[in-house]
């Protein structure tokens, strides 16, 4: 790999990381998630290397070249970085039958009393769960040996 391709790769990785992380926050329903720890960076580099050489540098405008570079980065990232969508509402600990309808009621009305009631109910349920969990702890054996 030549020095110019190496620097293009470095720039592309930085742009990819920023754009993919921004996508997680921009897309709200359902959210896009990128797992950078499990990325196949060799595949990313090789895919990006094949795409970069096809972008003409002098016959198109800088905006068009940038747009094509973005597309190449996103395609390489889509092929080499595990990703998916996460639902907006995931598991909420201690959400009982009474509290399940409260988030929808709050979103519909915007009433702060509903939000306070939901928070207080969840706090109380979590406190009870914590007390039950810690009441049965046995400190006679050490986990460190």
N, C-alpha and C positions, 0 to 999 in steps of 0.2 A: 504494500500500500504506500503510495507516495505521500509526501508531506501535505500537499494541498488536499488530498482525499482524507488524510488523517484529521486535519483541522476542520474539514466539512463534517466529518463524523462527530467530532467533539461538539461542534455547534449544533448538529442535528440531535445529539443525545440531550443536550441542554434544552433545546426547544421542545423536544418530545416530552421530557420530564415536566417542564413547566406547563405545556399545553395539556398533557394528560392529567396532571394534578388539578389544573384549572377546570377541566371537564367534570371532575368529580364534584366541584362546587357549583358549576353553572347549571348542569342538568339536574333538575329538581325532582322529576317524577318519571320513573324511578331513577335513582342515582347510578351513574357509571362508576365502576370501581376498577382500578388497575393494580395488579399485584406485581410491583417492581422487584420484589425479592425473588420471585420465581421466573423472572424474565430470562429468555434465552438470548443473551446479548450477542453471541456469535451469529445467530440467525438474523438478529436485528441489523448488525453491521453489514452482513453480506447482502441482505435484501435492500438496504438503503444504498449500498455501493452500486448495485445494479440499476437502481432508480435514478440516482444522482447523475450518472453519466448520460442519461437520456434527456436531461434538461438542457436546452440550448442556452448559452449564456449571452450571446450577442444579438440574436434575431428576435428576441421578445423583450417586453418591458420588464423592469425590475419588479413591479407588482405581480406580473404574471409568473416570473421566475420564483418569487417568494411563495405565491399560491401553489405552484407545482411542488416546491420543496416541502411545504406544509402537508400536501397530499401524500408525498412520498414518505415522509416521517410517520404520518398516521397509518398508512398501509403497512409499513414495516413494524410499527408498534402493535398493530392489530394482529399481525401474524406471529409475533415473537413474545408478546407480553400477555399473560393470562388476564382476562378482563371479563366483566359481566355487569349485570345490573342488580342493584339491591333495592328491595322495596322500601318505601318511605317509613312505614310503620312496621317495625320488627318486634320481637318479643320484649315485653315490658314486665319486669319482675313484679310480682304481687298485684297484678291487675286482676281484680276479682270481677264477678258479674255486675256488681253495683257500679264499678268504675268504667266498664267497657264503653258505655254510651256517652260518658262525659266528654271525651275529646271531640266527638262530632257535634255535641251540643254547644261546646265552647266555640268551635270554628264557625258554626252557624250564627250564634248570637253575639259572640265577643264579650260575653258577660264575665267580668273578673271574679265574681262570686263562684261561678262554676269552676274556674281554674283553681281558685283557692280550695274549694271542696275536694277536687281531684288530688291536689298536692297533699292536703292533710290526710286523705284516705290512703294514698300510697305510702306516705311517711309512717302512718300508724301500722299498716300491714307489714312494711319492711322492718319496723322496730320489733314487732311480734316475731317475725321470722328470724331476726338476728338473735333475740333473746332465747328462742327455742334452740337455735344452732349452738350458741355458746353455753347454754346450760348443761349440755351433755359432753362438754370437752373434758378429757382426762389428761392431766398434766403429770402423771406418774412416770411416763416414758418420754425420753427425749428423742426427737427426730434427728438430732445431730450426733453422730458417733464417729 
